[in-house]
Amino acid sequence: MESFKKGKNIESLAEVLKRKLYWTFQSEPLMNIISRKPRKSDQVMRFSCTTVSGERMEFALDYRGRLTIENKDEPYSRALTERKANSVFLPAKEVLTSHPIIVSSREDEGQFGFDDTYYDLAKVLLRPSTKGKSFTNMAKARGLINEIFDAKAVYDTDNKKWFIQKGKEQFDVNEASEGVKKLSILDILLGNKYIGPGSIIFVDEPESALHPSAISQFMDAIFQMSKDGIQFIMATHSYFVVKKLANIARRHEIDIPVFSHQTEEEDDTSVPRWIIENMRYGLPDNPIMRESVAMYKEDLQRLF
């Protein structure tokens, strides 16, 4: 959404969102999934998004995969201003290995394949590093990230290839572990200053391809960045992630909210609910923690 009102861009907010929805959810393949019956001309899926101020943007997806804006009048677009800080989504799988394919499939071929969350990330990785003083906690965070594997990713502009640098040695990116490449991506974004105060970073499965001690160090780095104004929104199934964040919240007396999706029984009916808890006051009561407790009790029964 950072492209809204940026530079000479004249797209409305709904038009920006329509473009992002189209390339993220890839409407033509989406219609193949949701349309189980023979396609009909009146078969339409409608959905809407609501702004913080309560304004609705309404969209429709027809049986041919065409995405349209339903409400043309957008007074809220004129009132909103350009967002200065950048935001980014970090997927569970690293993108350095597939980087050339991700960029080429969109820019050269204009084809579906990698959605916009991957494409947006791939584009900004090629921004040159910016010299100058870094924010204190950003520099600390980069140090913590580099300490985990003592390696970082570098781009060879002549050969248009990524390498992993460890000390004075360089290795082909395909020879590096998934975890090294994953954390190198965050280091690159800090180095080229694409992310900074005011940014929002969405992280899917931060524990993926990392051993427990690396997960703990990664959470420490995230905490350092948060002190300079970067907001993190993470989806996880890891006990180690939850436990480490709970330790950070209690040690530094800060709020870290947790949203847990759970199912409750009401009148013999399963009702899905979102439960909100604050790890400043303890570990959340959710399926991840319950399973860890169940395994601990299993051990106790075996021992005693």
C-alpha positions in Angstrom: 0.0 0.0 0.0 3.1 2.3 0.2 2.6 3.1 -3.5 -0.6 5.1 -2.7 0.1 8.8 -3.4 3.8 8.1 -3.8 5.5 10.3 -6.3 3.3 10.7 -9.5 1.1 7.7 -8.7 -2.6 8.8 -9.3 -4.2 5.5 -8.4 -7.0 5.7 -5.8 -6.6 3.7 -2.6 -9.1 1.1 -4.0 -7.2 0.9 -7.3 -4.0 0.2 -5.4 -5.7 -2.4 -3.3 -7.3 -4.0 -6.3 -3.9 -4.4 -8.0 -2.4 -5.9 -4.9 -5.3 -8.3 -4.4 -5.1 -9.4 -8.0 -1.4 -10.2 -7.9 -1.4 -11.5 -4.4 -4.4 -13.9 -4.5 -4.1 -14.4 -8.3 -7.7 -14.2 -9.1 -7.8 -16.6 -12.0 -6.4 -19.6 -10.1 -8.6 -18.5 -7.1 -11.7 -18.9 -9.2 -10.7 -22.4 -10.1 -10.6 -23.3 -6.4 -13.8 -21.6 -5.3 -15.9 -22.5 -8.4 -16.7 -26.2 -7.9 -19.8 -26.1 -10.1 -19.9 -25.2 -13.8 -19.2 -21.5 -14.2 -22.2 -19.2 -14.7 -22.2 -15.6 -15.9 -23.9 -14.4 -12.6 -21.4 -16.2 -10.4 -19.7 -13.5 -8.4 -17.7 -13.4 -5.1 -18.0 -10.1 -3.3 -15.9 -8.9 -0.4 -15.0 -5.6 1.2 -12.2 -3.9 3.3 -12.9 -1.3 5.9 -10.5 1.5 6.7 -9.7 2.6 10.3 -12.1 5.5 9.9 -14.9 3.1 8.9 -15.0 3.6 5.1 -15.7 0.5 3.0 -14.0 -0.5 -0.2 -16.1 -3.1 -2.0 -14.8 -5.5 -4.7 -16.3 -8.3 -6.8 -14.6 -11.3 -8.5 -16.6 -12.7 -11.4 -16.5 -16.3 -12.8 -13.8 -15.3 -15.3 -11.4 -14.1 -12.6 -12.0 -10.4 -13.3 -11.6 -8.2 -10.2 -13.6 -5.0 -10.1 -14.2 -2.1 -7.7 -17.9 -1.9 -6.7 -18.1 1.5 -5.1 -16.4 4.1 -7.2 -16.9 7.1 -4.8 -13.9 7.2 -2.5 -13.8 10.4 -0.5 -11.4 8.8 2.0 -8.8 8.5 -0.7 -8.5 12.3 -0.9 -8.2 12.6 2.9 -5.5 10.0 3.3 -1.8 10.9 2.9 1.2 9.0 1.6 2.7 6.5 4.0 6.3 7.3 4.5 7.6 4.2 6.1 7.9 0.9 4.1 6.4 -2.4 5.2 7.3 -5.9 4.0 6.2 -9.5 4.4 8.9 -12.2 5.2 7.6 -15.6 4.1 8.6 -18.8 5.9 10.7 -19.8 2.9 13.7 -17.6 1.8 13.6 -15.9 -1.6 17.3 -15.6 -2.5 17.5 -18.9 -4.3 14.4 -18.2 -6.4 15.1 -14.4 -6.7 15.8 -14.3 -10.5 12.7 -16.4 -11.3 10.5 -14.3 -9.1 11.5 -11.1 -10.7 11.5 -12.5 -14.3 8.1 -14.2 -14.1 6.5 -10.8 -13.3 8.6 -8.2 -15.1 9.5 -10.2 -18.2 6.5 -12.5 -18.6 3.7 -10.9 -16.6 2.6 -14.3 -15.3 1.1 -15.7 -12.1 3.3 -17.9 -10.0 4.9 -16.0 -7.2 2.4 -13.7 -5.5 3.0 -10.1 -4.8 4.4 -10.7 -1.3 7.3 -12.5 -2.8 7.7 -10.1 -5.7 7.7 -7.0 -3.5 10.4 -8.5 -1.3 12.5 -9.6 -4.3 12.5 -6.1 -5.8 13.7 -4.3 -2.7 16.5 -6.7 -2.0 18.4 -5.2 -5.0 18.3 -1.7 -3.5 21.9 -0.6 -2.9 23.1 -0.4 0.7 22.8 3.1 2.1 25.8 4.7 3.9 25.3 6.8 7.0 24.6 6.4 10.6 22.2 3.6 11.5 19.7 3.8 14.4 21.4 2.4 17.5 19.0 -0.5 18.0 19.1 -1.3 14.2 22.9 -1.6 14.4 22.6 -3.9 17.4 19.9 -6.0 15.7 22.2 -6.4 12.6 25.0 -7.5 15.0 22.7 -10.1 16.6 21.6 -11.4 13.3 25.1 -11.7 12.0 26.2 -13.5 15.2 23.8 -16.3 14.7 25.5 -17.8 11.6 28.5 -15.4 11.1 27.5 -15.0 7.5 25.6 -12.6 5.2 24.3 -12.5 1.7 25.9 -10.3 -1.0 24.8 -9.6 -4.6 27.3 -9.8 -7.5 25.9 -7.1 -9.8 28.2 -8.2 -12.7 27.0 -11.8 -12.7 23.6 -11.0 -11.2 24.0 -13.7 -8.6 23.6 -14.0 -4.8 26.5 -15.3 -2.7 26.9 -16.1 1.0 29.9 -14.4 2.5 31.5 -16.0 5.6 34.7 -14.2 6.6 36.8 -13.8 3.4 35.2 -16.8 1.7 32.2 -16.7 -0.7 29.8 -19.6 -1.4 27.1 -20.0 -3.9 23.7 -19.2 -2.4 22.5 -22.7 -3.2 25.1 -24.2 -0.8 23.9 -22.2 2.2 21.3 -23.4 4.7 17.7 -22.1 4.5 18.2 -20.4 7.9 21.3 -18.5 6.8 19.5 -17.2 3.7 16.3 -16.3 5.6 18.1 -14.1 8.2 20.3 -12.6 5.5 17.2 -11.2 3.9 16.4 -9.2 7.0 20.0 -8.0 7.3 19.8 -6.8 3.7 16.6 -4.8 4.4 18.3 -3.2 7.4 21.5 -2.4 5.4 19.7 -0.7 2.5 17.4 1.0 4.9 14.2 -0.1 3.2 12.8 -0.7 6.7 13.1 1.7 9.5 11.1 3.5 12.2 7.4 3.2 11.3 7.8 0.1 9.2 5.6 -2.9 9.8 7.2 -6.3 9.1 4.9 -9.4 8.8 6.8 -12.6 9.5 5.3 -16.0 8.7 6.7 -18.9 10.8 9.9 -17.1 12.1 11.1 -20.4 13.6 11.2 -22.1 10.2 14.7 -23.6 9.4 16.2 -22.3 12.7 17.4 -24.3 15.6 16.1 -23.3 19.1 19.1 -21.1 20.1 18.9 -19.3 16.7 15.2 -18.7 17.3 16.0 -17.1 20.7 18.7 -14.8 19.1 16.3 -13.9 16.3 13.7 -12.8 18.8 16.3 -10.7 20.6 17.1 -9.0 17.3 13.4 -8.3 16.7 13.1 -6.8 20.1 16.0 -4.5 19.4 14.4 -3.3 16.2 11.1 -2.7 17.9 12.8 -0.3 20.2 13.5 1.9 17.2 9.8 1.9 16.1 9.5 -1.1 13.8 6.3 -3.1 14.4 6.3 -6.9 14.0 3.3 -9.1 13.3 4.2 -12.8 13.4 2.3 -16.0 12.8 3.9 -19.0 14.6 3.3 -22.5 15.8 6.5 -22.6 17.9 6.7 -23.0 21.6 10.2 -21.5 21.5 9.0 -18.3 19.8 6.1 -17.9 22.3 8.2 -18.6 25.4 11.1 -16.3 24.3 8.7 -13.4 23.6 7.0 -14.0 26.9 10.4 -13.8 28.7 11.2 -10.5 26.8 7.8 -9.1 27.7 8.2 -9.8 31.4 11.9 -8.9 31.7 11.4 -5.5 30.0 7.8 -4.9 31.3 6.4 -4.4 27.8 3.1 -5.4 26.2 3.2 -8.2 23.6 -0.3 -9.1 22.6 -1.1 -12.6 21.3 -4.1 -13.5 19.1 -4.9 -17.2 19.3 -7.5 -18.9 17.1 -9.4 -21.5 19.2 -12.5 -23.5 19.0 -15.0 -23.6 21.8 -18.1 -25.8 22.3 -21.4 -24.0 22.7 -24.7 -26.0 22.7 -23.0 -29.0 21.1 -21.6 -26.7 18.3 -18.0 -25.8 17.7 -17.6 -22.1 17.6 -14.3 -20.5 16.3 -13.0 -17.6 18.3 -10.0 -15.3 18.5 -8.6 -14.9 22.0 -6.4 -11.9 22.9 -3.9 -12.2 25.7 -0.9 -10.1 26.8 2.4 -11.9 27.4 3.5 -9.2 29.8 1.3 -11.0 32.4 2.3 -14.6 31.5 2.1 -17.3 28.8 -1.0 -17.5 26.7 -3.5 -20.3 27.2 -3.6 -21.6 23.6 -3.1 -25.0 21.8 0.7 -24.5 21.5 1.1 -24.1 25.3 -1.4 -26.8 26.1 0.4 -29.3 24.0 3.8 -28.4 25.7 2.2 -28.9 29.1 0.6 -32.2 28.0 4.0 -33.5 26.9 5.6 -32.4 30.2 2.9 -34.3 32.1 3.5 -37.3 29.9 7.2 -37.2 31.0 6.2 -37.0 34.7 3.9 -40.0 34.4 6.7 -42.0 32.8 9.1 -41.0 35.6 6.8 -41.5 38.5 
